[in-house]
Amino acid sequence: MLHVELHRRAACWFADHTAPVQALRHAADAHDWALLGELFVTTAGPRILSADRQAVNEVLDRIPDTEISRTAALAACAAARLEYAGRFAEIPAVLTRGQRMLATTGACHLRTRVGDAVPSVRFAQPGSAHPPRTMRPRTPGLWNEGLPRAAPR
């Protein structure tokens, strides 16, 4: 289907042009949940700590429950959804499951990125005062400096 392919291309274009929320939206419009998960861990994960938090979670809510545990990247999405819903006690089990998936699959290109998304979700939990040092240099603009904001819906 042409529109699906166009949404996939748009998702990749927006991800490459520092518009990760729009990239997530296009991946969701394509129903390409694996791509959405990969984009979350490679570009949009830190946005759960920004003014884009609601917009990111609105897109993550579009992932069907039947898909949310298929990949390690989607497990990171599930953890972010749990954080947004305030279901903090469930997050460690979801993250552990995602990390186990990474250990058993050959997804080397995502291993580091999912590892980066995990501290983002853990930092967003109550009682966390500062982002982990490992996040700071690898996620420019974490505090919304010069980043485009998602358009209000």
N, C-alpha and C positions, 0 to 999 in steps of 0.2 A: 504494500500500500504506500502510495506516494506521500500522503500526509504524515505517516509514521516516520518515514525516512527523513522528511523535512524537519520534523520535531527533533529527531536525533541529531541532525546536523546543526540545528539551531542551539541545542543543548551544548554541543561541543564548542560552537563559536562563542556563546556567552561565557562558558567556562574559561576559554582562552582570552577573553576580553574583560576580565575581572567583574563579571556579573553572575556570581554563583547562584543567587536565588532564582534569577531568570533561567539559568541553566537547569536547575532542579525542576522548575515548572515545565520546561519543554520535555525533559526526560519523562516526567509523569504524564504529560499529554501523549507521549509516544507509548505509554504503558511499558517502558523499558526499565523495569525495576532494578535490574543489575547495573545499568548505566547510572540510574539515580543514586544507588548505593555508592558506586565508585566516585561519582561527583561529590557526594556528601563528604566522604573521607578525604578526597584530594583537594577540594576547593571550598566547600560550604560549612564543614563541621564547626570551625571556630565562630561562625555567625550565630550559633546558639547562645553566645555570650555577648551579643551586640543588639543594636536597635532592630536588626533583621530577625530576631528570635521568633517572633510570632509568624512572620512570613515563611521562615524555614519550616516551622512545625506544621503550618497549614499544608505544605507540600508533603511532608513526611506522613501526615495523616491520610494521604491518598494511597499509600502503599497498602495493598490488600493484606489481610492477616495471613493468607495462604502463602504469601511471598516473603514476609518480613524476616523469616529465619533461614532463607535459602543460601545466603552468602554471609561471610564475615562482615562485609561492608554494610549489608542490610541489618545485621545485628547491631552495628553502631547506630544505625538509624532508629532501631527499636529502642535502644538505650536512651537516645535523645528524646524520643516520644515519651518514654517513662518519666524522664526528668521534667519535661514540660508539664506532665500531668501530676507531678508531685509524688510519684510512686517510687521513691528513692530506694526502698528496701529491695525492690526487684532488679535494680540495675546491675549489681555485681554478678548475678547468675547469667544475665544476658551477655554481659561483656566477657565473662569466662567462656561461655559457649562460642562466642565469636572468635576469641583468641585460640580456642581449640580447633576451630575450623581452619584458621590460618596455619596452624601447625601441621594439619593433615593435607592441606591443598598446596599446590605449587604457586600460589598467588604472591610471589615475591614482590611484585611491583606494588601491591597493596599492603604488605606486612607493615612497613614503616608508617604508612599513612593511617591505617586503622589504629596502630599504636598511638599516633598523635591524636586521633579523634577520641580515644578513650580518656586521656586526661582532660579534654574539653568537657566531656560529660561529667566526669568526676568533679571537676572544678565547679561546675554549675550546681552541685549539691549544697544544701545548707551547711554552714560551718566552714566553708572554704573561703579563704580571704584573698588568695593570690593565685594567678595562673601558674601552672608548673613551669619551671625555667626552660624545660625542653620545648615548650610550645612557643615561647616568645620569639626567638630568632627565625623560626620557620613559618610563622604565620603573620606576615606583615599586615598592618591595618586591623589587628584584632580589636582595637578600641575605636574603630570607625574613623580613623584618620584618613580623610580623602577618599572614602569609599562611597560609591553610589548607594543611596537608600532605595529600598523596595518601594514601589509606588503603592499608595494606599488602595485598598480594594473597595 
